[in-house]
Amino acid sequence: MTRRAKRAQSPCVDVCRLDPRTGWCLGCGRTTAEIREWVKLTPFRRNRLERELARRVAKLGQRTPLEDE
């Protein structure tokens, strides 16, 4: 019986566009560095980042259209 490492489910939602002001992806909330490092993160770090991503995406959703310019 072979043991396989459980692959981390990515928070990507296929809306890959970065907010120029924050550097966060408008879909998942990650920065470019966090996207690149996702598969290397420990489960603890991944869980911590997932909680932060929810906050970031909510904050991006609260911006007014004038802030987007």
C-alpha positions as CSV (number, residue, x, y, z in Angstrom):
1,M,0.0,0.0,0.0
2,T,1.5,3.3,-1.1
3,R,1.0,6.4,1.0
4,R,0.4,9.6,-0.9
5,A,0.6,13.1,0.4
6,K,-2.7,14.8,0.5
7,R,-2.7,17.6,-2.1
8,A,-3.7,21.0,-0.7
9,Q,-6.9,22.3,-2.1
10,S,-6.2,25.7,-3.7
11,P,-8.4,28.7,-2.8
12,C,-8.2,29.8,-6.4
13,V,-11.6,30.7,-8.0
14,D,-10.4,31.4,-11.5
15,V,-10.6,35.2,-11.1
16,C,-6.9,35.8,-11.5
17,R,-6.6,39.6,-11.4
18,L,-4.5,41.5,-8.9
19,D,-5.7,44.6,-7.2
20,P,-3.1,47.3,-8.0
21,R,-3.5,49.0,-4.6
22,T,-3.2,45.9,-2.3
23,G,-1.5,43.4,-4.5
24,W,-4.2,40.8,-3.6
25,C,-5.9,38.6,-6.2
26,L,-9.5,39.8,-6.6
27,G,-10.7,36.2,-6.6
28,C,-8.9,34.5,-3.8
29,G,-7.1,37.3,-1.9
30,R,-3.6,35.9,-2.2
31,T,-0.5,37.8,-3.3
32,T,1.7,36.6,-6.1
33,A,4.2,35.2,-3.6
34,E,1.4,33.4,-1.7
35,I,0.1,31.8,-4.9
36,R,3.5,30.6,-5.8
37,E,4.3,29.2,-2.3
38,W,0.8,27.6,-1.7
39,V,1.8,24.0,-2.3
40,K,4.9,24.4,0.0
41,L,3.0,25.7,3.0
42,T,2.5,23.5,6.1
43,P,-1.2,22.7,7.0
44,F,-0.9,25.2,9.9
45,R,0.3,28.0,7.7
46,R,-2.2,27.2,5.0
47,N,-5.1,27.3,7.5
48,R,-3.9,30.6,8.9
49,L,-3.6,32.1,5.5
50,E,-7.1,30.8,4.5
51,R,-8.6,32.7,7.5
52,E,-6.7,35.9,6.4
53,L,-7.9,35.4,2.7
54,A,-11.6,35.5,3.8
55,R,-10.9,38.9,5.5
56,R,-9.0,40.2,2.5
57,V,-11.7,39.2,-0.1
58,A,-14.4,40.8,2.2
59,K,-12.3,44.0,2.4
60,L,-11.9,44.1,-1.4
61,G,-15.7,43.7,-1.8
62,Q,-16.3,46.7,0.4
63,R,-14.4,49.1,-1.8
64,T,-16.4,51.8,-3.6
65,P,-16.1,52.2,-7.4
66,L,-14.1,55.5,-6.8
67,E,-11.5,53.5,-4.8
68,D,-11.0,51.2,-7.8
69,E,-9.8,54.0,-10.1
